[in-house]
Amino acid sequence: MKKDGKNPTQEESQNKIAELTNDLQRTRADFENYRKQMDAQKAQSIEYAKQDTVKKFLPLIDDLSRAIAATPDLSPLQKNLEKTIAELGLTKINSQPGEAFNPDYHDAIMMEDSNGDKEVISESLRDGYLYNGEVLRPAMVKVKNV
């Protein structure tokens, strides 16, 4: 019964049902969008945590690389280190002498006096790494013009 004491008509009832059904569908759609957004944020947070953890291991990787290079007895560890680096999703940035300098991947801390207009790496001072294709740490290099 309506407030005025009259019974609602069948058309009014159907309109009310349609309105409530639309509200329910919108609410379900809003909730599904919210759930998808929360799942995406959760995945992004996990990825950032992984990246941050891997970043904290870079100094240790640098120390191990220097120790292996300085001590020939440790050279069997090189393959294990490279395998572990790959399993972590890390890729070394190419910073060999003669390679073109790219400010997206290389951090030039020194510029050697030379003539020319093309910047190339003259010496690699610290390895840089990509994490899943994104620069985690740029390579530290000396640059010269050729």
PyMOL CGO cylinders between C-alpha atoms (Angstrom):
from pymol import cmd
from pymol.cgo import CYLINDER

trace = [
    CYLINDER, 0.00, 0.00, 0.00, 1.08, 3.55, -0.71, 0.3, 1, 1, 1, 1, 1, 1,
    CYLINDER, 1.08, 3.55, -0.71, 1.23, 6.28, 1.93, 0.3, 1, 1, 1, 1, 1, 1,
    CYLINDER, 1.23, 6.28, 1.93, -2.09, 7.60, 0.77, 0.3, 1, 1, 1, 1, 1, 1,
    CYLINDER, -2.09, 7.60, 0.77, -3.71, 4.21, 1.43, 0.3, 1, 1, 1, 1, 1, 1,
    CYLINDER, -3.71, 4.21, 1.43, -3.97, 3.17, -2.25, 0.3, 1, 1, 1, 1, 1, 1,
    CYLINDER, -3.97, 3.17, -2.25, -2.47, -0.01, -3.69, 0.3, 1, 1, 1, 1, 1, 1,
    CYLINDER, -2.47, -0.01, -3.69, 0.41, 0.49, -6.14, 0.3, 1, 1, 1, 1, 1, 1,
    CYLINDER, 0.41, 0.49, -6.14, -0.38, -0.36, -9.71, 0.3, 1, 1, 1, 1, 1, 1,
    CYLINDER, -0.38, -0.36, -9.71, 1.37, -3.18, -11.50, 0.3, 1, 1, 1, 1, 1, 1,
    CYLINDER, 1.37, -3.18, -11.50, 3.21, -0.64, -13.69, 0.3, 1, 1, 1, 1, 1, 1,
    CYLINDER, 3.21, -0.64, -13.69, 4.48, 1.26, -10.66, 0.3, 1, 1, 1, 1, 1, 1,
    CYLINDER, 4.48, 1.26, -10.66, 5.65, -2.00, -9.10, 0.3, 1, 1, 1, 1, 1, 1,
    CYLINDER, 5.65, -2.00, -9.10, 7.49, -3.01, -12.25, 0.3, 1, 1, 1, 1, 1, 1,
    CYLINDER, 7.49, -3.01, -12.25, 9.14, 0.43, -12.45, 0.3, 1, 1, 1, 1, 1, 1,
    CYLINDER, 9.14, 0.43, -12.45, 10.26, 0.11, -8.83, 0.3, 1, 1, 1, 1, 1, 1,
    CYLINDER, 10.26, 0.11, -8.83, 11.63, -3.39, -9.49, 0.3, 1, 1, 1, 1, 1, 1,
    CYLINDER, 11.63, -3.39, -9.49, 13.49, -2.13, -12.58, 0.3, 1, 1, 1, 1, 1, 1,
    CYLINDER, 13.49, -2.13, -12.58, 14.93, 0.78, -10.61, 0.3, 1, 1, 1, 1, 1, 1,
    CYLINDER, 14.93, 0.78, -10.61, 16.13, -1.49, -7.80, 0.3, 1, 1, 1, 1, 1, 1,
    CYLINDER, 16.13, -1.49, -7.80, 17.54, -3.98, -10.32, 0.3, 1, 1, 1, 1, 1, 1,
    CYLINDER, 17.54, -3.98, -10.32, 19.52, -1.18, -12.02, 0.3, 1, 1, 1, 1, 1, 1,
    CYLINDER, 19.52, -1.18, -12.02, 20.81, -0.01, -8.63, 0.3, 1, 1, 1, 1, 1, 1,
    CYLINDER, 20.81, -0.01, -8.63, 21.91, -3.55, -7.80, 0.3, 1, 1, 1, 1, 1, 1,
    CYLINDER, 21.91, -3.55, -7.80, 23.67, -3.95, -11.16, 0.3, 1, 1, 1, 1, 1, 1,
    CYLINDER, 23.67, -3.95, -11.16, 25.49, -0.63, -10.71, 0.3, 1, 1, 1, 1, 1, 1,
    CYLINDER, 25.49, -0.63, -10.71, 26.52, -1.61, -7.19, 0.3, 1, 1, 1, 1, 1, 1,
    CYLINDER, 26.52, -1.61, -7.19, 27.83, -4.96, -8.43, 0.3, 1, 1, 1, 1, 1, 1,
    CYLINDER, 27.83, -4.96, -8.43, 29.74, -3.27, -11.26, 0.3, 1, 1, 1, 1, 1, 1,
    CYLINDER, 29.74, -3.27, -11.26, 31.20, -0.71, -8.84, 0.3, 1, 1, 1, 1, 1, 1,
    CYLINDER, 31.20, -0.71, -8.84, 32.28, -3.48, -6.48, 0.3, 1, 1, 1, 1, 1, 1,
    CYLINDER, 32.28, -3.48, -6.48, 33.85, -5.49, -9.32, 0.3, 1, 1, 1, 1, 1, 1,
    CYLINDER, 33.85, -5.49, -9.32, 35.77, -2.40, -10.49, 0.3, 1, 1, 1, 1, 1, 1,
    CYLINDER, 35.77, -2.40, -10.49, 36.89, -1.75, -6.92, 0.3, 1, 1, 1, 1, 1, 1,
    CYLINDER, 36.89, -1.75, -6.92, 38.06, -5.37, -6.55, 0.3, 1, 1, 1, 1, 1, 1,
    CYLINDER, 38.06, -5.37, -6.55, 40.03, -5.19, -9.81, 0.3, 1, 1, 1, 1, 1, 1,
    CYLINDER, 40.03, -5.19, -9.81, 41.61, -1.90, -8.73, 0.3, 1, 1, 1, 1, 1, 1,
    CYLINDER, 41.61, -1.90, -8.73, 42.60, -3.38, -5.34, 0.3, 1, 1, 1, 1, 1, 1,
    CYLINDER, 42.60, -3.38, -5.34, 44.09, -6.47, -7.04, 0.3, 1, 1, 1, 1, 1, 1,
    CYLINDER, 44.09, -6.47, -7.04, 46.12, -4.24, -9.36, 0.3, 1, 1, 1, 1, 1, 1,
    CYLINDER, 46.12, -4.24, -9.36, 47.35, -2.11, -6.44, 0.3, 1, 1, 1, 1, 1, 1,
    CYLINDER, 47.35, -2.11, -6.44, 48.28, -5.23, -4.48, 0.3, 1, 1, 1, 1, 1, 1,
    CYLINDER, 48.28, -5.23, -4.48, 50.26, -6.63, -7.42, 0.3, 1, 1, 1, 1, 1, 1,
    CYLINDER, 50.26, -6.63, -7.42, 51.98, -3.27, -7.89, 0.3, 1, 1, 1, 1, 1, 1,
    CYLINDER, 51.98, -3.27, -7.89, 52.89, -3.12, -4.18, 0.3, 1, 1, 1, 1, 1, 1,
    CYLINDER, 52.89, -3.12, -4.18, 54.35, -6.62, -4.34, 0.3, 1, 1, 1, 1, 1, 1,
    CYLINDER, 54.35, -6.62, -4.34, 56.40, -5.68, -7.40, 0.3, 1, 1, 1, 1, 1, 1,
    CYLINDER, 56.40, -5.68, -7.40, 57.71, -2.52, -5.71, 0.3, 1, 1, 1, 1, 1, 1,
    CYLINDER, 57.71, -2.52, -5.71, 58.68, -4.55, -2.62, 0.3, 1, 1, 1, 1, 1, 1,
    CYLINDER, 58.68, -4.55, -2.62, 60.55, -7.08, -4.79, 0.3, 1, 1, 1, 1, 1, 1,
    CYLINDER, 60.55, -7.08, -4.79, 62.32, -4.29, -6.66, 0.3, 1, 1, 1, 1, 1, 1,
    CYLINDER, 62.32, -4.29, -6.66, 63.30, -2.59, -3.41, 0.3, 1, 1, 1, 1, 1, 1,
    CYLINDER, 63.30, -2.59, -3.41, 64.65, -5.85, -2.00, 0.3, 1, 1, 1, 1, 1, 1,
    CYLINDER, 64.65, -5.85, -2.00, 66.69, -6.57, -5.13, 0.3, 1, 1, 1, 1, 1, 1,
    CYLINDER, 66.69, -6.57, -5.13, 68.03, -3.00, -5.06, 0.3, 1, 1, 1, 1, 1, 1,
    CYLINDER, 68.03, -3.00, -5.06, 69.36, -3.59, -1.54, 0.3, 1, 1, 1, 1, 1, 1,
    CYLINDER, 69.36, -3.59, -1.54, 71.37, -6.58, -2.81, 0.3, 1, 1, 1, 1, 1, 1,
    CYLINDER, 71.37, -6.58, -2.81, 73.21, -4.59, -5.51, 0.3, 1, 1, 1, 1, 1, 1,
    CYLINDER, 73.21, -4.59, -5.51, 76.12, -3.52, -3.25, 0.3, 1, 1, 1, 1, 1, 1,
    CYLINDER, 76.12, -3.52, -3.25, 76.61, -7.17, -2.27, 0.3, 1, 1, 1, 1, 1, 1,
    CYLINDER, 76.61, -7.17, -2.27, 76.57, -8.20, -5.93, 0.3, 1, 1, 1, 1, 1, 1,
    CYLINDER, 76.57, -8.20, -5.93, 79.16, -5.47, -6.66, 0.3, 1, 1, 1, 1, 1, 1,
    CYLINDER, 79.16, -5.47, -6.66, 81.39, -6.73, -3.84, 0.3, 1, 1, 1, 1, 1, 1,
    CYLINDER, 81.39, -6.73, -3.84, 81.12, -10.34, -5.02, 0.3, 1, 1, 1, 1, 1, 1,
    CYLINDER, 81.12, -10.34, -5.02, 81.96, -9.32, -8.59, 0.3, 1, 1, 1, 1, 1, 1,
    CYLINDER, 81.96, -9.32, -8.59, 85.04, -7.41, -7.43, 0.3, 1, 1, 1, 1, 1, 1,
    CYLINDER, 85.04, -7.41, -7.43, 86.15, -10.31, -5.22, 0.3, 1, 1, 1, 1, 1, 1,
    CYLINDER, 86.15, -10.31, -5.22, 85.76, -12.79, -8.10, 0.3, 1, 1, 1, 1, 1, 1,
    CYLINDER, 85.76, -12.79, -8.10, 87.69, -10.50, -10.45, 0.3, 1, 1, 1, 1, 1, 1,
    CYLINDER, 87.69, -10.50, -10.45, 90.50, -10.03, -7.91, 0.3, 1, 1, 1, 1, 1, 1,
    CYLINDER, 90.50, -10.03, -7.91, 90.79, -13.67, -6.82, 0.3, 1, 1, 1, 1, 1, 1,
    CYLINDER, 90.79, -13.67, -6.82, 91.13, -16.26, -9.60, 0.3, 1, 1, 1, 1, 1, 1,
    CYLINDER, 91.13, -16.26, -9.60, 90.29, -19.05, -7.14, 0.3, 1, 1, 1, 1, 1, 1,
    CYLINDER, 90.29, -19.05, -7.14, 86.74, -17.67, -6.92, 0.3, 1, 1, 1, 1, 1, 1,
    CYLINDER, 86.74, -17.67, -6.92, 86.10, -17.75, -10.68, 0.3, 1, 1, 1, 1, 1, 1,
    CYLINDER, 86.10, -17.75, -10.68, 83.78, -20.82, -10.40, 0.3, 1, 1, 1, 1, 1, 1,
    CYLINDER, 83.78, -20.82, -10.40, 81.42, -18.59, -8.43, 0.3, 1, 1, 1, 1, 1, 1,
    CYLINDER, 81.42, -18.59, -8.43, 81.00, -16.31, -11.46, 0.3, 1, 1, 1, 1, 1, 1,
    CYLINDER, 81.00, -16.31, -11.46, 78.49, -18.66, -13.16, 0.3, 1, 1, 1, 1, 1, 1,
    CYLINDER, 78.49, -18.66, -13.16, 76.48, -19.01, -9.96, 0.3, 1, 1, 1, 1, 1, 1,
    CYLINDER, 76.48, -19.01, -9.96, 76.44, -15.25, -9.51, 0.3, 1, 1, 1, 1, 1, 1,
    CYLINDER, 76.44, -15.25, -9.51, 75.30, -14.69, -13.10, 0.3, 1, 1, 1, 1, 1, 1,
    CYLINDER, 75.30, -14.69, -13.10, 72.61, -17.36, -12.74, 0.3, 1, 1, 1, 1, 1, 1,
    CYLINDER, 72.61, -17.36, -12.74, 71.33, -15.80, -9.52, 0.3, 1, 1, 1, 1, 1, 1,
    CYLINDER, 71.33, -15.80, -9.52, 71.32, -12.34, -11.09, 0.3, 1, 1, 1, 1, 1, 1,
    CYLINDER, 71.32, -12.34, -11.09, 69.23, -13.68, -13.99, 0.3, 1, 1, 1, 1, 1, 1,
    CYLINDER, 69.23, -13.68, -13.99, 66.82, -15.46, -11.62, 0.3, 1, 1, 1, 1, 1, 1,
    CYLINDER, 66.82, -15.46, -11.62, 66.26, -12.19, -9.77, 0.3, 1, 1, 1, 1, 1, 1,
    CYLINDER, 66.26, -12.19, -9.77, 65.15, -10.60, -13.04, 0.3, 1, 1, 1, 1, 1, 1,
    CYLINDER, 65.15, -10.60, -13.04, 68.32, -8.49, -13.32, 0.3, 1, 1, 1, 1, 1, 1,
    CYLINDER, 68.32, -8.49, -13.32, 70.16, -7.77, -16.54, 0.3, 1, 1, 1, 1, 1, 1,
    CYLINDER, 70.16, -7.77, -16.54, 73.48, -5.95, -16.67, 0.3, 1, 1, 1, 1, 1, 1,
    CYLINDER, 73.48, -5.95, -16.67, 73.48, -2.73, -18.62, 0.3, 1, 1, 1, 1, 1, 1,
    CYLINDER, 73.48, -2.73, -18.62, 76.09, -2.80, -21.39, 0.3, 1, 1, 1, 1, 1, 1,
    CYLINDER, 76.09, -2.80, -21.39, 78.70, -0.26, -20.35, 0.3, 1, 1, 1, 1, 1, 1,
    CYLINDER, 78.70, -0.26, -20.35, 81.80, -1.57, -22.10, 0.3, 1, 1, 1, 1, 1, 1,
    CYLINDER, 81.80, -1.57, -22.10, 84.39, 0.95, -23.33, 0.3, 1, 1, 1, 1, 1, 1,
    CYLINDER, 84.39, 0.95, -23.33, 83.53, 2.10, -26.84, 0.3, 1, 1, 1, 1, 1, 1,
    CYLINDER, 83.53, 2.10, -26.84, 79.75, 1.75, -26.37, 0.3, 1, 1, 1, 1, 1, 1,
    CYLINDER, 79.75, 1.75, -26.37, 77.65, 4.82, -27.09, 0.3, 1, 1, 1, 1, 1, 1,
    CYLINDER, 77.65, 4.82, -27.09, 76.76, 6.82, -23.99, 0.3, 1, 1, 1, 1, 1, 1,
    CYLINDER, 76.76, 6.82, -23.99, 73.04, 6.76, -23.22, 0.3, 1, 1, 1, 1, 1, 1,
    CYLINDER, 73.04, 6.76, -23.22, 71.89, 8.97, -20.32, 0.3, 1, 1, 1, 1, 1, 1,
    CYLINDER, 71.89, 8.97, -20.32, 68.87, 6.68, -19.81, 0.3, 1, 1, 1, 1, 1, 1,
    CYLINDER, 68.87, 6.68, -19.81, 71.18, 3.78, -18.90, 0.3, 1, 1, 1, 1, 1, 1,
    CYLINDER, 71.18, 3.78, -18.90, 74.48, 5.41, -17.94, 0.3, 1, 1, 1, 1, 1, 1,
    CYLINDER, 74.48, 5.41, -17.94, 75.44, 7.90, -15.26, 0.3, 1, 1, 1, 1, 1, 1,
    CYLINDER, 75.44, 7.90, -15.26, 78.47, 9.91, -16.45, 0.3, 1, 1, 1, 1, 1, 1,
    CYLINDER, 78.47, 9.91, -16.45, 80.52, 11.01, -13.49, 0.3, 1, 1, 1, 1, 1, 1,
    CYLINDER, 80.52, 11.01, -13.49, 83.59, 12.10, -15.43, 0.3, 1, 1, 1, 1, 1, 1,
    CYLINDER, 83.59, 12.10, -15.43, 84.20, 13.56, -18.90, 0.3, 1, 1, 1, 1, 1, 1,
    CYLINDER, 84.20, 13.56, -18.90, 87.62, 13.07, -20.49, 0.3, 1, 1, 1, 1, 1, 1,
    CYLINDER, 87.62, 13.07, -20.49, 89.03, 15.87, -22.61, 0.3, 1, 1, 1, 1, 1, 1,
    CYLINDER, 89.03, 15.87, -22.61, 88.84, 14.82, -26.23, 0.3, 1, 1, 1, 1, 1, 1,
    CYLINDER, 88.84, 14.82, -26.23, 87.67, 16.08, -29.60, 0.3, 1, 1, 1, 1, 1, 1,
    CYLINDER, 87.67, 16.08, -29.60, 84.58, 14.94, -31.42, 0.3, 1, 1, 1, 1, 1, 1,
    CYLINDER, 84.58, 14.94, -31.42, 80.84, 15.11, -31.12, 0.3, 1, 1, 1, 1, 1, 1,
    CYLINDER, 80.84, 15.11, -31.12, 79.89, 11.50, -30.35, 0.3, 1, 1, 1, 1, 1, 1,
    CYLINDER, 79.89, 11.50, -30.35, 79.94, 10.53, -26.67, 0.3, 1, 1, 1, 1, 1, 1,
    CYLINDER, 79.94, 10.53, -26.67, 81.21, 7.04, -25.91, 0.3, 1, 1, 1, 1, 1, 1,
    CYLINDER, 81.21, 7.04, -25.91, 82.08, 5.21, -22.72, 0.3, 1, 1, 1, 1, 1, 1,
    CYLINDER, 82.08, 5.21, -22.72, 85.79, 5.20, -21.98, 0.3, 1, 1, 1, 1, 1, 1,
    CYLINDER, 85.79, 5.20, -21.98, 85.62, 3.27, -18.70, 0.3, 1, 1, 1, 1, 1, 1,
    CYLINDER, 85.62, 3.27, -18.70, 82.95, 1.48, -16.67, 0.3, 1, 1, 1, 1, 1, 1,
    CYLINDER, 82.95, 1.48, -16.67, 83.22, 2.27, -12.95, 0.3, 1, 1, 1, 1, 1, 1,
    CYLINDER, 83.22, 2.27, -12.95, 80.17, 0.44, -11.62, 0.3, 1, 1, 1, 1, 1, 1,
    CYLINDER, 80.17, 0.44, -11.62, 77.78, -1.98, -13.26, 0.3, 1, 1, 1, 1, 1, 1,
    CYLINDER, 77.78, -1.98, -13.26, 74.24, -0.86, -13.87, 0.3, 1, 1, 1, 1, 1, 1,
    CYLINDER, 74.24, -0.86, -13.87, 71.22, -3.14, -13.87, 0.3, 1, 1, 1, 1, 1, 1,
    CYLINDER, 71.22, -3.14, -13.87, 67.80, -3.44, -15.43, 0.3, 1, 1, 1, 1, 1, 1,
    CYLINDER, 67.80, -3.44, -15.43, 65.08, -5.07, -13.36, 0.3, 1, 1, 1, 1, 1, 1,
    CYLINDER, 65.08, -5.07, -13.36, 62.47, -6.70, -15.57, 0.3, 1, 1, 1, 1, 1, 1,
    CYLINDER, 62.47, -6.70, -15.57, 63.42, -4.31, -18.36, 0.3, 1, 1, 1, 1, 1, 1,
    CYLINDER, 63.42, -4.31, -18.36, 63.42, -1.10, -16.31, 0.3, 1, 1, 1, 1, 1, 1,
    CYLINDER, 63.42, -1.10, -16.31, 66.52, 0.73, -15.07, 0.3, 1, 1, 1, 1, 1, 1,
    CYLINDER, 66.52, 0.73, -15.07, 67.08, -0.21, -11.44, 0.3, 1, 1, 1, 1, 1, 1,
    CYLINDER, 67.08, -0.21, -11.44, 70.48, 1.45, -11.22, 0.3, 1, 1, 1, 1, 1, 1,
    CYLINDER, 70.48, 1.45, -11.22, 72.31, 3.20, -14.08, 0.3, 1, 1, 1, 1, 1, 1,
    CYLINDER, 72.31, 3.20, -14.08, 75.87, 2.18, -14.88, 0.3, 1, 1, 1, 1, 1, 1,
    CYLINDER, 75.87, 2.18, -14.88, 78.48, 4.63, -13.57, 0.3, 1, 1, 1, 1, 1, 1,
    CYLINDER, 78.48, 4.63, -13.57, 80.88, 5.51, -16.40, 0.3, 1, 1, 1, 1, 1, 1,
    CYLINDER, 80.88, 5.51, -16.40, 83.59, 7.85, -17.68, 0.3, 1, 1, 1, 1, 1, 1,
    CYLINDER, 83.59, 7.85, -17.68, 82.75, 9.40, -21.03, 0.3, 1, 1, 1, 1, 1, 1,
    CYLINDER, 82.75, 9.40, -21.03, 84.81, 10.85, -23.88, 0.3, 1, 1, 1, 1, 1, 1,
    CYLINDER, 84.81, 10.85, -23.88, 84.01, 12.41, -27.23, 0.3, 1, 1, 1, 1, 1, 1,
    CYLINDER, 84.01, 12.41, -27.23, 85.20, 10.76, -30.41, 0.3, 1, 1, 1, 1, 1, 1,
]
cmd.load_cgo(trace, "trace")
